[in-house]
Amino acid sequence: MYKFLLRPGWIAFHLLVIGSIILMAWLGFWQLRRLNERDAFNETVIERSEQSPTDLSVVLTDPNFDPDTAEWVPVTASGTWLPEQVLVFNRFQNGVAGDNVLTPLLLDDGSIVLVNRGFIRLGTPAPDPPELEVEILGRIRPSQVRSSGELTDSVDGPLAEIRRIDIPRLAGQLPGEVAPVYIDLVASIPEIGPADPLPVPAPETDSGPHLSYAMQWFIFSICVAVGWVLAVRRSIATRRKAVESAAAAA
């Protein structure tokens, strides 16, 4: 009665079911790992962003300073804007395509820090920064690096547009020593006006859809297993009925 389950077609079906269950279970656990990573990221962002703002020069001169561990820490700085603005293109904010305006700030000690002043809509000219001394509040961000498969920017000459905020690449076109981090602008004195770029928001600290995705993959794997059981039982019932009919006819 059960020998048909060892036929080549059924063996292929069994293997397909087993492979599907393993794959879906793996995807479910992968989403759970993504959830753990997201929760750890959220905890880091919240912990660092809730610190009291510190002067940028104090942060940079700390002997234990590390751009990666200082990310999201709030800092203050004062100085004057330089005219060498750069657009960081292919950016989206609130579902709108556009650019980020990256403006160098000449600090009081003569060094320079790049400041992401915020977002402008695609095709909008970058507004000039005010020609006076400013005090800013922002979040520390490390230099961005190219991920595998991403396009690169030109290595020759000064850039007016750039794909990512690559500080070493931009430092060569600025008239002074450049800080190894940049700042996402949050507020400034004078205040940010309606004609200025819209500041980049802090990252969202929700858990995202990873848990629901994991549950879906686990449910799908269970459905495949149940479908296999139903298919086998139906085939057995069909064959049993055929045998009983043949016996009755004989």
Secondary structure by P-SEA (a helix, b strand, c coil): cccccccaaaaaaaaaaaaaaaaaaaaaaaaaaaaaaaaaaaaaaaaaaacccccaaaaaacccccccccccccbbbbbbbbcbbbbbcccccccbbbbbbbbbbbccccbbbbbccbbbcccccccccccccccbbbbbbcbbbbccccccccccccccccccccccccccccccccccccccccccccccccccccccccccccccaaaaaaaaaaaaaaaaaaaaaaaaaaaaaaaaaaaaaaaaac
